[in-house]
Amino acid sequence: MDDQLPPPMPDPVDVPAKPAPSATPAAVDPALALLAQEFLRDRRAERRWRVFFRLMWLGVAVFLVYGIWAQGKHVATTAAPHTALVEVRGEIASDTEASAELLLSALRDAFKDEHAEAVVLRINSPGGSPVQAGILYDEITRLKKLHGKKVYAVVEEICASGAYYIAASADEIYVDKASLVGSIGVLMDGFGFTGVMEKLGVERRLLTAGENKGMLDPFSPLPAKQRAFAQSMLDQIHQQFIAVVREGRGKRLKETPEMFSGLFWNGEEAVKMGLADDFGNLDYVAREIVKAEEVLDYTPRDNVAERLAKRFGAAIGSGAVKALREMSPIR
């Protein structure tokens, strides 16, 4: 029996595979999508504001540093002969623009400048601290002798009390006919509330070590002994003031019983009394007296940056430091 071979198998035919059924995407909650979009928008806005405030604080810090640095460069140098100007404005006190600390640096710069022919003090001040005025008077007197330059005082509206103390250091004083000049005196003021406290039934409990430690306390009576002591101190300072005026004005002073009483006069009367020399403003003095018409201002200015630093110093300083610390890549 013959062996029979099996019939040949047909060639395999490639049958396309059936695609797997695709997963149907789950439906997205519209409220959730809106919430996500709002969240992303808020995050972007937050990052933008954070960058803005960082840059703002940094800018303020740079502005303050530059402004305070620039304050020291209050005058441009010049090789031409000129009149050096220093302003005495407002109350004379340790924390004002008319403090000895600020004005002394300007005065020293003015006297040291070899191109400054003379120094002019333009004064518009009601006075202030006798200590600050005394420091300025003594230093102006010293600088005059050291550099051999003359000093002229030019009064605008008012030159009274401590301001006149400073003006007495000048070689000559010029005023306007309507200027107010004088008030050569000393005062100490305050309030006493003892009568009001008695009416209200309020008891003052003040404990001191030293019988005069509570002197001039407004809520305690002023004993005659303490009043006499305070008056003696004022009289002594008054005599110091009078001595300075007599030294500065010399024989030009036509003393009267009222001159050192604390009264003040207009410029016309001040010239007659020898408290001033003549009438004139800054331009007149520079042109006709100093013979150097160009005026260069040496006065230190309380600029915008300095005012901002005084008002917002702590807050701005802390904000600037925080900004510098946070200048890292935005997260």
C-alpha positions in Angstrom: 0.0 0.0 0.0 1.5 3.1 -1.2 2.1 5.8 1.4 0.1 9.0 0.5 1.4 12.4 1.5 -1.0 14.9 2.9 -2.1 17.7 0.5 0.0 20.8 0.7 -1.3 23.5 3.0 -2.2 26.8 1.4 0.0 29.9 2.1 -1.1 31.8 5.2 -2.9 34.9 4.4 -2.3 38.0 6.6 -5.5 38.8 8.3 -5.7 42.3 9.7 -6.0 42.3 13.5 -9.0 43.8 14.9 -8.4 47.1 16.7 -8.7 46.9 20.4 -11.7 48.8 21.6 -10.7 52.3 22.6 -11.4 53.6 26.1 -14.1 56.1 26.2 -12.8 59.3 28.0 -14.5 60.0 31.2 -16.6 63.1 31.2 -14.8 66.2 33.0 -16.9 68.1 35.5 -17.2 71.7 34.1 -17.2 73.1 37.7 -13.9 71.4 38.5 -12.3 72.6 35.2 -13.4 76.1 36.0 -12.0 75.9 39.5 -8.6 74.6 38.1 -8.4 77.5 35.6 -9.1 80.1 38.3 -6.5 78.5 40.6 -3.9 78.7 37.9 -4.9 82.3 37.1 -4.5 83.3 40.7 -1.1 81.6 41.0 0.2 83.5 38.0 -1.2 86.8 39.3 0.4 86.1 42.7 3.8 85.4 41.1 3.6 88.6 39.1 2.7 90.7 42.1 5.5 89.1 44.1 8.0 90.0 41.4 6.7 93.5 41.2 7.0 94.2 45.0 10.4 92.7 45.1 11.6 95.0 42.4 9.8 97.9 43.9 11.5 97.5 47.3 14.8 97.0 45.7 14.3 100.2 43.6 13.4 102.2 46.7 16.5 100.9 48.5 18.7 101.9 45.6 17.0 105.3 45.4 17.6 105.9 49.1 21.2 104.9 49.0 21.9 107.1 46.0 19.9 110.0 47.4 21.7 110.0 50.7 25.1 109.6 49.0 24.3 112.5 46.6 23.3 114.7 49.6 26.9 115.0 50.5 27.7 116.4 47.1 25.5 119.4 47.6 27.7 121.8 45.7 29.5 121.7 42.4 33.1 122.9 42.4 34.2 125.8 40.2 37.5 127.4 39.6 35.9 130.9 39.2 35.8 133.4 42.1 32.4 133.2 43.8 30.4 134.0 46.8 29.8 131.0 49.1 26.3 130.8 50.4 25.1 128.9 53.6 21.4 129.1 54.5 20.1 129.2 58.0 16.4 128.4 57.8 13.8 127.5 60.3 14.2 126.5 63.9 17.7 126.1 65.1 17.8 122.7 66.8 19.8 119.5 66.8 17.3 117.6 64.5 16.5 120.3 62.0 18.1 121.7 58.8 19.5 124.5 60.8 21.4 122.2 63.2 25.1 122.8 64.0 26.0 119.4 62.7 24.7 120.1 59.2 25.7 123.7 58.9 29.2 123.3 60.2 30.1 120.9 57.4 28.8 123.4 54.9 30.7 126.3 56.5 34.0 124.4 56.6 33.6 123.5 52.9 32.9 127.1 52.1 35.8 128.5 54.0 38.2 125.8 52.6 37.3 126.6 49.0 40.1 128.9 47.8 37.9 130.3 45.1 35.3 131.5 47.6 35.9 135.2 48.1 33.6 135.4 51.2 30.9 133.5 53.0 27.3 134.8 53.2 24.8 133.5 55.8 21.3 134.0 54.4 19.1 133.8 57.5 15.4 133.3 57.9 14.9 131.9 61.3 13.0 132.7 64.6 15.8 131.2 66.6 16.0 128.1 68.7 18.6 126.3 70.8 21.2 128.6 72.4 23.6 125.6 72.5 23.3 125.0 68.7 23.6 128.8 68.1 26.7 129.0 70.3 28.4 126.1 68.6 27.9 127.9 65.2 29.0 131.3 66.5 32.2 129.9 67.9 33.1 127.8 64.8 32.4 130.7 62.4 34.6 133.0 64.5 37.4 130.3 64.4 37.1 129.8 60.7 37.2 133.5 60.0 40.6 133.7 61.8 41.9 130.5 60.2 41.1 131.4 56.6 41.1 135.1 56.7 37.7 135.4 54.9 34.9 137.7 55.7 31.4 136.6 56.6 28.2 138.6 55.8 24.8 137.9 57.2 21.8 138.6 54.9 18.4 138.6 56.7 15.2 137.8 54.9 12.0 137.8 56.9 13.2 137.2 60.4 16.5 136.9 62.4 15.5 136.6 66.0 16.9 135.1 69.2 19.3 132.3 68.4 19.4 133.3 64.8 20.7 136.7 65.7 23.2 135.0 68.0 24.6 133.4 64.9 24.4 136.6 62.8 26.5 138.4 65.4 29.5 136.4 64.2 29.3 138.1 60.8 31.5 141.1 59.9 28.4 142.9 58.6 24.7 142.3 58.7 22.3 143.3 55.9 18.5 143.4 56.3 15.4 144.4 54.4 13.5 147.4 55.8 10.7 145.1 56.9 12.8 142.3 58.3 12.3 141.4 62.0 15.5 141.6 64.0 16.4 141.1 67.6 14.6 139.3 70.4 17.9 139.1 72.4 16.6 137.2 75.4 16.1 133.7 76.8 13.0 131.8 77.8 11.9 128.6 79.5 8.3 127.7 79.1 5.9 125.0 80.3 2.6 124.4 82.0 1.3 123.9 85.5 -1.7 121.6 86.1 -1.9 121.5 89.9 -5.1 123.5 90.1 -6.8 121.3 87.6 -5.7 118.2 89.4 -7.1 119.5 92.7 -10.5 120.2 91.1 -10.6 116.7 89.6 -9.4 115.0 92.8 -6.2 113.7 91.2 -3.3 113.0 93.4 0.3 113.4 92.0 2.6 110.6 93.3 6.1 111.6 92.3 9.0 109.8 94.1 12.5 111.2 93.7 16.0 110.7 95.1 17.2 114.3 95.5 15.0 117.1 96.6 15.2 119.0 93.2 15.0 116.0 90.9 11.4 116.7 90.1 12.0 120.4 89.4 9.7 121.9 86.8 7.4 118.9 86.9 4.1 120.3 85.4 2.0 118.3 87.9 3.7 119.5 91.0 3.9 123.0 92.6 7.0 125.1 91.8 8.7 126.1 95.0 10.2 129.6 95.3 13.7 128.1 95.7 13.4 126.2 92.4 11.9 129.1 90.6 14.8 131.4 91.8 17.3 128.7 90.6 15.7 128.5 87.1 15.6 132.3 86.8 19.3 132.5 87.8 20.2 130.0 85.1 18.2 131.9 82.5 19.8 135.2 83.5 23.3 133.7 83.1 22.5 132.4 79.6 21.1 135.8 78.8 24.3 137.5 79.8 26.2 135.1 77.6 24.0 136.1 74.7 24.5 139.8 75.5 28.3 139.3 75.6 28.3 137.7 72.2 26.2 140.5 70.6 28.5 143.2 72.2 31.6 141.3 70.9 30.2 140.8 67.4 28.8 144.3 66.9 31.3 146.3 68.9 31.1 150.1 68.8 28.4 150.0 66.1 25.9 149.0 68.8 23.8 151.9 70.1 22.6 150.3 73.4 19.3 151.3 74.9 17.6 149.8 78.0 15.2 147.9 75.7 17.9 146.4 73.4 18.4 143.2 75.5 14.9 142.9 76.8 13.7 140.4 74.2 12.0 143.0 72.0 12.5 142.8 68.2 12.4 145.6 65.6 12.0 146.0 61.9 15.0 146.3 59.7 14.9 150.1 59.5 15.1 150.4 63.3 17.7 147.7 63.5 20.1 149.7 61.3 19.5 152.8 63.4 20.2 150.8 66.6 23.4 149.2 65.2 21.9 145.7 65.2 22.4 145.7 61.5 24.7 147.6 59.1 22.7 148.4 56.0 20.0 147.3 53.6 20.6 144.6 51.0 19.8 141.1 49.7 22.0 138.3 48.7 22.5 139.5 45.1 23.4 143.0 46.3 25.9 141.7 48.8 27.5 139.3 46.3 27.7 141.9 43.5 28.5 145.1 45.4 30.2 144.0 48.7 32.0 140.7 47.9 32.6 141.7 44.3 31.9 138.1 43.2 28.5 138.0 41.6 28.4 134.2 41.1 26.8 132.6 44.1 27.5 129.0 45.0 25.2 127.3 47.5 27.0 125.1 50.0 24.0 124.4 52.1 23.2 120.7 52.7 19.7 119.9 51.5 17.2 117.5 53.2 16.4 115.8 49.9 13.5 113.5 49.0 15.4 110.3 49.8 16.4 111.7 53.2 12.8 112.6 54.0 11.6 109.2 52.9 14.2 107.6 55.1 13.2 109.6 58.1 9.5 108.8 57.6 9.6 105.2 56.5 13.0 104.3 57.6 12.3 101.1 59.5 9.6 99.8 57.2 11.5 100.6 54.0 14.7 99.2 55.4 13.1 95.9 56.5 11.2 95.7 53.1 14.4 96.2 51.2 16.3 93.6 53.2 13.4 91.1 52.7 13.4 91.8 48.9 17.1 91.2 48.7 16.8 87.9 50.6 14.0 86.7 48.4 15.7 87.5 45.1 15.8 83.8 44.3 14.2 82.0 41.2 10.4 82.2 41.4 8.9 79.0 42.7 
